[in-house]
């Protein structure tokens, strides 16, 4: 009995590792067999735990999962009102052993990339991250949310926030999950890939005496979220310009490429809505629900970010309605264009109906047709035909049909 109990964790680790390898292989095979085109890429693969498995991922369980050593980039910023230090971590083991400098009031650790599980496991073990939060960091994408964890055994009190950071890459939105752990003096951020929208925040940290350097760790977390929300406004401005251009194109020269671009914008706006709608709930919870890692000053400022999120959602809804209106206008314009073509063809056919009748009568092979013997019969035929065609055109104009 004892030996079986001791082997259960190892069996679970091997099962989880095998399951993850199988899912990676299947995902890679599908991506090679079915290449995706340009445009919005909706999430197709949702990384979830195996049905029936234990919830959460313990730091010690990460060693059994597939990992890419050296795939993560770690940076650290220590600061206080009078001093700041930027550092790129080269030796993770030595960095984990070292404590924060005595003069530092806040430490911000940022991890770019989730493939190196040794890095994630080291920080999870040092800072007592909850297994459920570790699972949400690795199993992307997650819906934006906030979870409050209290001191319980080896787990430290933390605020865990999941958000989405959006950037415009080649006229298309690139969205990635950002996981933020807020402690009393430490903020940990995990990004899926390198590159972010936080350069203005780093620039503010370099300014001596700035408010950001005077406040606590929760204020830094608020600043990071505020930067992500505010970065959506320039993206929406570009979508607004594209919609205005498409409106003129729909009214002047509608085509198949126009409707494709409109549908592309509608899908991009849907992606923004999916990211910002739950973000509004996250900010509302941060503002209303107190936590030991969240200062009152930060809660006051979070209300401003909440208002920005509401503005973003309002703009997105307005642009989506405009895109729907452009789609209907395009369909109406194409229908009107088709009606004009059919009308012209109908008028031409109607004019030729009596002319075809005359040509058919005098083209019959009867021997006794008096008009065929007339000297001016051919000229009279064309004069009558021209008179009929001219009369019909004049009548159509009088009725307003042409």
C-alpha positions in Angstrom: 0.0 0.0 0.0 2.8 2.5 0.9 4.7 1.9 -2.3 1.5 2.4 -4.4 0.7 5.7 -2.6 4.3 6.9 -3.2 4.1 6.1 -6.9 0.8 8.0 -7.6 2.4 11.5 -7.9 5.0 10.1 -10.4 2.3 8.4 -12.4 0.3 11.6 -12.5 3.3 13.6 -13.7 4.0 11.1 -16.4 0.4 11.1 -17.5 0.2 14.9 -17.6 3.5 15.1 -19.5 2.3 12.5 -22.0 -1.0 14.2 -22.4 0.7 17.6 -23.1 3.1 16.1 -25.6 0.2 14.4 -27.5 -1.8 17.7 -27.6 1.3 19.6 -28.9 1.9 17.0 -31.6 -1.7 17.1 -32.7 -1.7 20.9 -32.7 1.5 21.0 -34.8 0.2 18.4 -37.2 -3.1 20.4 -37.7 -1.3 23.7 -38.2 0.9 22.1 -40.9 -2.0 20.5 -42.7 -4.3 23.5 -42.6 -2.4 26.8 -42.9 -4.3 29.8 -41.9 -4.6 32.9 -44.0 -4.1 36.5 -43.0 -6.6 38.2 -40.8 -8.1 37.6 -37.4 -6.9 34.3 -35.8 -9.5 33.2 -33.4 -8.2 30.8 -30.7 -8.5 27.2 -31.9 -6.5 25.4 -29.2 -7.5 25.8 -25.6 -4.9 24.4 -23.2 -6.8 22.7 -20.4 -6.1 20.1 -17.9 -7.0 16.5 -18.6 -10.6 15.8 -17.6 -10.8 14.4 -14.1 -7.3 15.5 -13.2 -6.5 17.3 -9.9 -7.0 21.1 -10.1 -4.0 23.4 -10.3 -0.3 22.8 -11.0 2.1 22.5 -8.1 5.5 24.1 -8.6 7.2 20.6 -8.2 4.9 19.2 -10.9 6.4 21.6 -13.5 9.6 19.6 -13.7 7.7 16.7 -15.3 6.2 18.8 -18.1 7.9 19.6 -21.4 10.0 22.7 -21.2 12.3 24.7 -23.4 15.3 25.9 -21.4 16.4 29.4 -22.1 13.2 30.4 -23.9 12.2 33.0 -21.2 13.7 36.4 -20.7 13.5 37.8 -17.1 13.9 41.4 -16.2 13.8 43.0 -12.8 13.3 46.6 -11.7 13.8 47.7 -8.1 12.9 51.2 -7.1 12.1 53.6 -4.3 11.4 57.4 -4.4 15.1 58.2 -4.6 16.6 55.3 -6.5 15.9 52.8 -9.3 17.8 49.8 -10.7 17.1 48.0 -14.0 18.5 44.5 -14.4 18.2 41.7 -16.9 18.5 38.4 -15.1 21.2 36.1 -16.6 21.7 33.7 -13.7 18.3 32.7 -12.4 19.6 30.6 -9.5 21.6 33.4 -8.1 18.8 35.9 -8.6 16.4 33.6 -6.7 18.8 33.4 -3.7 19.3 37.1 -3.5 16.9 39.2 -1.6 15.5 42.6 -2.6 17.9 45.5 -1.7 17.1 47.1 1.6 16.5 50.5 -0.1 14.0 49.0 -2.6 10.3 49.5 -1.7 8.9 47.7 -4.8 10.3 45.0 -7.1 8.8 44.4 -10.5 9.8 41.0 -12.1 8.7 40.5 -15.7 9.0 37.2 -17.6 8.7 37.1 -21.4 7.8 33.7 -22.6 6.0 30.7 -21.0 8.0 27.8 -22.6 10.7 27.6 -19.9 8.9 26.0 -17.0 12.0 26.0 -14.8 11.8 29.8 -14.6 8.1 29.8 -13.8 8.6 27.0 -11.2 11.4 28.9 -9.5 9.3 32.1 -9.1 6.2 30.1 -8.1 8.2 28.4 -5.4 9.9 31.5 -4.1 6.9 33.7 -4.0 4.4 31.1 -2.9 2.1 31.3 -5.9 -1.1 29.3 -5.7 -1.4 26.2 -7.9 -4.7 27.4 -9.5 -3.0 30.6 -10.5 0.0 28.7 -12.0 -2.4 26.6 -14.0 -4.1 29.8 -15.4 -0.7 31.3 -16.3 0.2 28.2 -18.4 -3.2 27.3 -19.8 -3.8 30.1 -22.2 -6.1 31.7 -23.2 -8.0 32.6 -20.0 -10.8 35.0 -19.7 -9.7 38.2 -18.0 -10.4 37.9 -14.3 -9.1 38.7 -10.8 -8.6 36.2 -8.0 -7.7 37.1 -4.4 -5.6 34.6 -2.5 -5.0 34.9 1.3 -2.1 33.6 3.4 -2.7 29.8 3.6 0.2 27.5 4.5 2.9 27.8 1.9 0.9 30.2 -0.3 1.3 34.0 0.2 -1.4 36.6 0.0 -1.6 37.7 -3.6 -3.9 39.4 -6.1 -3.9 37.4 -9.3 -5.0 39.3 -12.4 -5.5 38.0 -15.9 -5.7 40.6 -18.7 -5.2 40.8 -22.4 -2.7 43.1 -24.1 -3.5 44.2 -27.7 -1.2 45.6 -30.3 -1.7 46.4 -34.0 0.7 44.2 -36.1 0.4 44.6 -39.9 -3.1 46.1 -39.7 -4.3 43.2 -37.6 -4.7 42.9 -33.8 -2.3 40.8 -31.9 -3.6 39.8 -28.5 -1.8 37.9 -25.8 -2.5 37.0 -22.2 -0.8 38.9 -19.4 -0.8 37.3 -15.9 -0.1 39.7 -13.0 0.7 38.7 -9.4 0.4 41.6 -6.9 2.0 41.2 -3.5 2.8 43.7 -0.7 6.2 44.7 -2.2 6.5 42.6 -5.4 4.7 42.5 -8.8 5.3 39.6 -11.1 4.1 39.7 -14.7 4.1 36.8 -17.2 3.8 37.4 -20.9 3.3 34.9 -23.7 5.9 36.6 -26.0 8.5 39.3 -25.8 7.4 42.9 -26.4 4.8 44.9 -24.7 3.2 48.4 -24.3 4.9 49.2 -21.0 7.8 51.3 -22.3 6.1 54.6 -21.0 5.8 52.9 -17.6 9.5 52.1 -17.5 10.3 55.7 -18.6 8.2 57.0 -15.7 10.1 54.8 -13.3 13.4 56.4 -14.5 12.1 59.8 -13.4 13.1 60.6 -9.8 10.3 61.7 -7.6 7.5 60.5 -9.9 4.3 59.4 -8.3 4.8 55.9 -9.5 8.0 55.6 -7.5 6.4 57.0 -4.4 3.5 54.6 -4.3 3.3 50.8 -3.5 3.3 47.7 -5.6 -0.4 47.8 -6.2 -0.1 51.2 -7.8 2.5 49.7 -10.2 -0.1 47.0 -11.1 -2.7 49.6 -11.7 -0.3 51.5 -14.0 0.4 48.4 -16.1 -3.3 47.7 -16.5 -4.0 51.4 -17.3 -1.3 51.3 -20.0 -2.9 48.2 -21.6 -6.4 49.7 -21.6 -5.2 53.1 -22.9 -3.2 51.4 -25.7 -6.5 50.2 -27.2 -7.6 53.8 -28.0 -5.0 54.3 -30.8 -6.0 50.9 -32.3 -9.6 52.0 -32.3 -8.7 55.3 -34.0 -7.1 53.4 -36.8 -10.3 51.3 -37.2 -12.3 54.5 -37.2 -10.2 55.9 -40.1 -10.6 52.6 -42.0 -14.3 52.7 -41.5 -14.6 56.3 -42.8 -12.6 55.3 -45.9 -14.8 52.3 -46.4 -17.9 54.4 -46.1 -16.8 56.5 -49.0 -15.8 53.5 -51.0 -19.1 51.8 -50.4 -21.0 54.8 -51.7 -18.7 55.5 -54.7 -17.3 52.2 -55.9 -18.5 49.1 -54.0 -16.8 45.8 -54.8 -16.1 42.4 -53.4 -12.9 43.5 -51.7 -14.8 46.2 -49.9 -17.2 43.8 -48.2 -14.3 41.5 -47.3 -12.5 44.4 -45.5 -15.7 45.3 -43.7 -16.1 41.8 -42.4 -12.4 41.7 -41.4 -12.9 44.9 -39.3 -16.0 43.4 -37.7 -14.1 40.3 -36.6 -11.2 42.5 -35.3 -13.7 44.5 -33.3 -15.2 41.3 -31.9 -11.7 40.4 -30.6 -11.4 43.7 -28.9 -14.9 43.3 -27.3 -14.0 39.8 -26.1 -11.0 41.2 -24.3 -12.5 44.4 -22.9 -15.9 43.3 -21.8 -14.6 41.0 -19.0 -11.9 43.5 -18.2 -14.6 45.9 -17.1 -15.7 43.4 -14.5 -12.1 42.9 -13.3 -11.7 46.6 -12.8 -15.0 46.9 -11.0 -14.0 44.2 -8.6 -10.7 45.8 -7.9 -12.4 49.1 -7.1 -15.1 47.6 -4.9 -13.5 44.7 -3.1 -10.7 45.5 -0.6 -7.6 43.3 -0.3 -4.5 43.5 1.9 -2.3 43.8 -1.3 -4.4 46.7 -2.7 -4.0 50.2 -1.2 -6.8 52.7 -1.0 -5.0 55.0 -3.2 -4.8 52.4 -5.9 -8.5 51.6 -5.6 -9.3 55.2 -6.2 -7.2 55.3 -9.4 -8.6 52.0 -10.6 -12.0 53.8 -11.0 -10.4 55.9 -13.7 -9.2 52.9 -15.6 -12.7 51.4 -15.3 -14.1 54.5 -17.0 -11.6 54.1 -19.8 -12.6 50.5 -20.3 -16.3 51.6 -20.5 -15.3 54.2 -23.1 -13.5 51.5 -25.1 -16.5 49.2 -25.0 -18.8 52.1 -26.1 -16.5 52.9 -29.1 -16.3 49.3 -30.1 -20.1 48.9 -30.0 -20.4 52.1 -32.1 -17.9 50.9 -34.6 -19.6 47.5 -34.8 -22.9 49.1 -35.5 -21.2 51.3 -38.2 -19.7 48.2 -39.7 -23.1 46.5 -39.8 -24.6 49.6 -41.4 -21.8 49.6 -44.0 -22.5 45.9 -44.8 -26.2 46.7 -45.3 -25.3 49.8 -47.4 -23.0 47.7 -49.5 -25.6 45.1 -50.1 -28.1 47.9 -51.0 -25.6 49.5 -53.4 -24.8 46.2 -55.1 -28.6 45.5 -55.4 -29.2 49.0 -56.9 -26.3 48.5 -59.2 -27.8 45.2 -60.4 -31.2 46.8 -60.8 -29.7 49.5 -63.0 -28.0 46.9 -65.2 -31.2 44.9 -65.5 -33.2 48.0 -66.2 -30.8 49.0 -69.1 -31.0 45.5 -70.5 -34.7 45.5 -70.2 -35.1 48.8 -72.0 -32.8 47.6 -74.8 -34.8 44.4 -75.2 -38.1 46.3 -75.1 -37.0 48.6 -77.9 -36.0 45.7 -80.1 -39.3 43.8 -79.6 -41.2 45.8 -82.3 -38.2 46.0 -84.5 -37.8 42.2 -84.3 -41.4 41.8 -85.2 -41.0 44.0 -88.3 -37.8 42.2 -89.3 -39.6 38.9 -88.8 -42.6 39.8 -90.9 -40.5 41.1 -93.9 -38.0 38.3 -93.6 -40.6 35.6 -94.3 -40.2 33.7 -97.6 -43.6 34.4 -99.1 -43.5 35.3 -102.8 -46.2 37.9 -102.7 -45.1 40.7 -100.2 -46.1 44.0 -101.9 -43.7 46.1 -99.9 -40.7 44.1 -101.1 -41.3 45.5 -104.6 -41.3 49.1 -103.6 -38.4 51.2 -104.7 -38.1 52.9 -101.4 -39.2 50.0 -99.3 -35.8 49.4 -97.6 -35.5 53.1 -96.6 -39.0 53.2 -95.4 -38.4 50.1 -93.2 -35.4 51.9 -91.5 -37.4 55.1 -91.1 -40.2 53.3 -89.4 -37.8 51.3 -87.2 -36.0 54.5 -86.2 -39.3 56.3 -85.5 -40.5 53.4 -83.3 -37.2 53.3 -81.3 -37.1 57.0 -80.9 -40.8 57.1 -79.8 -40.2 54.4 -77.2 -37.1 56.2 -75.8 -39.0 59.5 -75.6 -41.9 57.7 -73.8 -39.5 56.0 -71.4 -37.9 59.4 -70.6 -41.4 61.0 -70.1 -42.2 58.2 -67.6 -38.8 58.8 -65.8 -37.5 55.3 -66.5 -34.3 56.5 -68.0 
